[in-house]
Amino acid sequence: MVLNLTLNAPPFSINKAYYRRGNRTTEYREWTQNIHDQLDSFSDEITAFREAFAPTKHALSVRIIHFLPSSKLYTKSGKISRRSKDLSNVEKTLIDVLFDPRYFKRGFSTLNLDDTFIIDLHSFKRESSTDEFTINVVIQLLPLENSRSNP
């Protein structure tokens, strides 16, 4: 089974998500609320995916593509801009919002799955054809017996 989500949001870095002793920043809370509001339109698909997942039978594969406006992805000289964010720093915030059971318990449409089941993670930054921020997330169930072999 595959879950395909398209979200209209910029990447958000874990470096800007927290301050002093794990308190979430206002900016991060607003970004999280935006993502949760958009996930509501996928609630049926998310529920079906969650119900299809069996921890003794499945692992998860996640593919994330951050589409960025060219002005954010590239500098004027054509190099990759530092404003485009470090991929490893934006993976964590997005995965937490999509998977974390704490958000599910508050009534948000999330997968409510432990992200330790993710055994395959690929992230990309690409230029947006619409010059807007978009995040495409594809989550796939993998048979557990196939995940035990070497890549």
VOSEKE-33848 format. One line per 2 residues: number of its first residue (from 1); their letters; for each residue x, y, z of N, C-alpha, C. Coordinates in steps of 0.2 Angstrom, whole numbers, padded with zeros to 4 digits. Layout:
BEGIN
NUM	A	X,Y,Z,X,Y,Z,X,Y,Z ~ ...
END
This chain:
BEGIN
1	MV	0004,-0006,0000,0000,0000,0000,0004,0006,0000 ~ 0002,0011,-0003,0006,0018,-0004,0001,0023,-0002
3	LN	0004,0028,0002,0001,0034,0004,0005,0040,0001 ~ 0001,0044,-0003,0004,0050,-0007,0001,0056,-0005
5	LT	0005,0060,-0001,0003,0067,0001,0007,0073,-0002 ~ 0003,0078,-0004,0006,0084,-0007,0003,0089,-0002
7	LN	0008,0093,0001,0007,0098,0006,0010,0105,0003 ~ 0006,0110,0004,0009,0117,0002,0012,0120,0009
9	AP	0018,0119,0009,0022,0122,0015,0029,0122,0013 ~ 0033,0127,0016,0040,0127,0015,0043,0121,0020
11	PF	0050,0119,0018,0053,0115,0023,0054,0119,0030 ~ 0054,0115,0035,0055,0118,0042,0061,0115,0045
13	SI	0066,0118,0047,0072,0116,0050,0071,0114,0058 ~ 0074,0108,0060,0073,0107,0067,0077,0112,0071
15	NK	0082,0115,0068,0086,0120,0071,0082,0126,0074 ~ 0076,0127,0070,0072,0133,0072,0065,0131,0076
17	AY	0065,0124,0077,0059,0122,0080,0058,0122,0088 ~ 0064,0122,0091,0064,0122,0098,0068,0128,0101
19	YR	0067,0129,0107,0071,0134,0111,0071,0131,0118 ~ 0075,0133,0122,0076,0131,0129,0072,0125,0131
21	RG	0076,0120,0133,0073,0114,0136,0067,0111,0132 ~ 0067,0111,0125,0062,0107,0121,0056,0111,0120
23	NR	0055,0117,0122,0049,0121,0120,0049,0123,0113 ~ 0043,0122,0110,0042,0123,0103,0041,0130,0102
25	TT	0045,0133,0096,0044,0140,0095,0037,0141,0092 ~ 0035,0147,0092,0029,0149,0089,0028,0148,0082
27	EY	0034,0149,0078,0034,0148,0071,0033,0140,0070 ~ 0036,0136,0074,0036,0129,0073,0028,0127,0074
29	RE	0025,0129,0079,0018,0128,0081,0014,0130,0075 ~ 0015,0135,0072,0011,0138,0067,0012,0133,0060
31	WT	0018,0131,0059,0020,0127,0053,0016,0120,0054 ~ 0017,0118,0061,0014,0111,0062,0006,0111,0061
33	QN	0003,0117,0064,-0004,0118,0063,-0006,0118,0055 ~ -0002,0121,0051,-0003,0121,0044,-0003,0114,0041
35	IH	0002,0111,0043,0002,0104,0040,-0004,0100,0042 ~ -0005,0100,0049,-0011,0096,0051,-0018,0098,0048
37	DQ	-0019,0105,0047,-0025,0107,0043,-0025,0104,0036 ~ -0019,0103,0033,-0019,0100,0026,-0020,0093,0026
39	LD	-0018,0089,0032,-0018,0082,0032,-0026,0080,0033 ~ -0030,0085,0036,-0037,0083,0036,-0040,0081,0030
41	SF	-0038,0084,0024,-0041,0082,0018,-0038,0075,0016 ~ -0034,0072,0019,-0031,0065,0017,-0033,0060,0023
43	SD	-0038,0062,0027,-0039,0058,0033,-0041,0051,0031 ~ -0045,0050,0026,-0048,0043,0024,-0042,0039,0022
45	EI	-0037,0042,0018,-0031,0038,0015,-0027,0037,0021 ~ -0026,0041,0026,-0021,0040,0031,-0024,0035,0036
47	TA	-0031,0035,0037,-0034,0030,0041,-0033,0023,0038 ~ -0034,0022,0031,-0033,0016,0028,-0026,0013,0028
49	FR	-0021,0018,0028,-0014,0016,0028,-0013,0014,0035 ~ -0015,0017,0040,-0013,0015,0047,-0016,0009,0048
51	EA	-0022,0007,0046,-0026,0001,0047,-0023,-0005,0044 ~ -0020,-0003,0038,-0016,-0009,0034,-0009,-0011,0037
53	FA	-0006,-0006,0040,0000,-0007,0043,0000,-0012,0049 ~ 0004,-0017,0049,0005,-0022,0054,0012,-0022,0056
55	PT	0014,-0021,0062,0021,-0020,0064,0025,-0027,0064 ~ 0021,-0032,0064,0025,-0039,0063,0026,-0041,0056
57	KH	0022,-0037,0051,0023,-0039,0044,0026,-0034,0040 ~ 0026,-0027,0042,0028,-0022,0038,0034,-0017,0041
59	AL	0037,-0014,0036,0042,-0009,0038,0039,-0003,0033 ~ 0043,0003,0034,0040,0008,0030,0046,0011,0026
61	SV	0044,0013,0020,0048,0017,0015,0045,0024,0014 ~ 0050,0029,0015,0047,0036,0015,0052,0040,0010
63	RI	0048,0043,0005,0052,0048,0000,0049,0055,0001 ~ 0053,0059,0002,0051,0066,0003,0054,0071,-0003
65	IH	0050,0075,-0006,0053,0079,-0011,0051,0086,-0009 ~ 0055,0091,-0007,0054,0098,-0006,0055,0102,-0012
67	FL	0049,0104,-0015,0049,0109,-0021,0050,0116,-0018 ~ 0055,0119,-0020,0056,0126,-0018,0057,0131,-0024
69	PS	0054,0137,-0023,0055,0142,-0028,0063,0143,-0030 ~ 0064,0144,-0036,0071,0144,-0039,0075,0150,-0035
71	SK	0072,0155,-0032,0075,0160,-0029,0077,0158,-0022 ~ 0074,0153,-0019,0076,0150,-0013,0081,0144,-0014
73	LY	0081,0140,-0019,0085,0135,-0021,0092,0137,-0023 ~ 0092,0142,-0027,0098,0144,-0031,0100,0151,-0029
75	TK	0106,0153,-0029,0109,0159,-0028,0109,0163,-0035 ~ 0110,0169,-0035,0110,0173,-0042,0115,0170,-0046
77	SG	0121,0167,-0044,0126,0164,-0048,0125,0157,-0050 ~ 0119,0154,-0047,0117,0148,-0050,0119,0142,-0045
79	KI	0122,0144,-0039,0124,0138,-0034,0118,0137,-0030 ~ 0119,0131,-0026,0113,0129,-0021,0114,0134,-0016
81	SR	0108,0137,-0014,0108,0142,-0009,0108,0139,-0002 ~ 0111,0143,0003,0111,0140,0010,0103,0141,0013
83	RS	0099,0146,0009,0093,0147,0012,0088,0141,0010 ~ 0091,0136,0006,0086,0130,0004,0086,0125,0009
85	KD	0089,0126,0015,0089,0121,0021,0093,0115,0020 ~ 0095,0112,0025,0099,0106,0026,0094,0100,0026
87	LS	0094,0096,0021,0089,0090,0021,0088,0086,0027 ~ 0093,0085,0030,0093,0081,0036,0089,0084,0042
89	NV	0090,0091,0042,0087,0095,0047,0079,0096,0046 ~ 0077,0095,0040,0070,0096,0038,0066,0090,0038
91	EK	0070,0084,0038,0066,0078,0038,0063,0076,0045 ~ 0067,0078,0050,0064,0076,0057,0058,0080,0058
93	TL	0057,0086,0057,0051,0090,0058,0045,0087,0055 ~ 0046,0086,0048,0041,0083,0044,0038,0076,0046
95	ID	0043,0072,0048,0042,0065,0050,0038,0065,0057 ~ 0040,0069,0061,0037,0070,0068,0030,0072,0067
97	VL	0028,0077,0063,0021,0079,0062,0017,0074,0058 ~ 0020,0070,0054,0016,0065,0050,0015,0059,0055
99	FD	0020,0057,0059,0019,0050,0062,0018,0051,0070 ~ 0020,0056,0073,0020,0056,0081,0013,0055,0084
101	PR	0012,0050,0088,0006,0048,0091,0003,0054,0096 ~ 0008,0058,0098,0005,0064,0102,0000,0068,0099
103	YF	0002,0070,0092,-0003,0074,0088,-0009,0070,0087 ~ -0009,0063,0086,-0015,0059,0084,-0020,0060,0091
105	KR	-0017,0059,0096,-0021,0059,0103,-0024,0066,0104 ~ -0022,0071,0100,-0025,0078,0101,-0030,0079,0095
107	GF	-0031,0073,0091,-0037,0074,0086,-0035,0075,0079 ~ -0028,0076,0078,-0026,0077,0071,-0025,0071,0067
109	ST	-0026,0072,0061,-0025,0066,0056,-0018,0065,0055 ~ -0015,0060,0059,-0008,0058,0058,-0008,0050,0057
111	LN	-0002,0048,0055,-0002,0041,0055,-0002,0037,0061 ~ 0000,0040,0067,0000,0037,0073,0004,0031,0073
113	LD	0010,0031,0070,0015,0025,0070,0021,0027,0072 ~ 0025,0023,0075,0032,0024,0078,0036,0025,0071
115	DT	0040,0030,0071,0044,0031,0065,0050,0027,0065 ~ 0051,0023,0070,0057,0018,0070,0055,0013,0065
117	FI	0049,0012,0062,0048,0007,0057,0050,0009,0050 ~ 0052,0016,0050,0055,0018,0043,0062,0015,0042
119	ID	0063,0011,0037,0069,0008,0036,0072,0010,0029 ~ 0069,0014,0026,0071,0017,0019,0068,0024,0019
121	LH	0073,0029,0019,0071,0036,0019,0075,0040,0013 ~ 0072,0043,0009,0075,0047,0004,0072,0054,0003
123	SF	0077,0059,0003,0074,0066,0003,0078,0069,-0003 ~ 0074,0074,-0006,0076,0078,-0011,0074,0085,-0011
125	KR	0078,0089,-0014,0076,0096,-0015,0076,0097,-0022 ~ 0071,0100,-0025,0070,0101,-0032,0067,0108,-0033
127	ES	0068,0111,-0039,0065,0117,-0041,0058,0116,-0042 ~ 0054,0121,-0040,0046,0121,-0040,0044,0123,-0047
129	ST	0040,0120,-0051,0038,0122,-0057,0033,0128,-0057 ~ 0030,0129,-0051,0025,0134,-0049,0028,0140,-0045
131	DE	0034,0139,-0044,0038,0144,-0040,0035,0145,-0033 ~ 0032,0140,-0030,0029,0139,-0023,0032,0134,-0020
133	FT	0032,0134,-0013,0034,0129,-0009,0029,0123,-0009 ~ 0031,0117,-0010,0027,0111,-0010,0031,0105,-0007
135	IN	0028,0101,-0003,0031,0095,-0001,0027,0089,-0003 ~ 0030,0084,-0006,0027,0078,-0008,0030,0073,-0004
137	VV	0026,0069,-0001,0028,0063,0003,0025,0057,0001 ~ 0029,0052,0000,0026,0045,-0002,0028,0040,0003
139	IQ	0024,0037,0006,0025,0032,0011,0022,0025,0009 ~ 0027,0020,0009,0025,0014,0006,0026,0008,0012
141	LL	0021,0004,0012,0022,-0002,0016,0027,-0007,0013 ~ 0032,-0009,0016,0036,-0014,0014,0035,-0021,0018
143	PL	0035,-0026,0014,0035,-0033,0018,0041,-0034,0022 ~ 0040,-0035,0028,0046,-0036,0033,0051,-0041,0031
145	EN	0049,-0047,0028,0053,-0052,0026,0058,-0049,0020 ~ 0056,-0045,0016,0060,-0042,0011,0065,-0037,0014
147	SR	0063,-0034,0019,0068,-0029,0022,0074,-0032,0026 ~ 0074,-0038,0027,0079,-0041,0030,0085,-0043,0026
149	SN	0084,-0042,0019,0090,-0044,0015,0094,-0038,0014 ~ 0100,-0038,0012,0105,-0033,0011,0103,-0029,0005
151	P	0104,-0022,0005,0102,-0018,-0001,0106,-0020,-0007
END
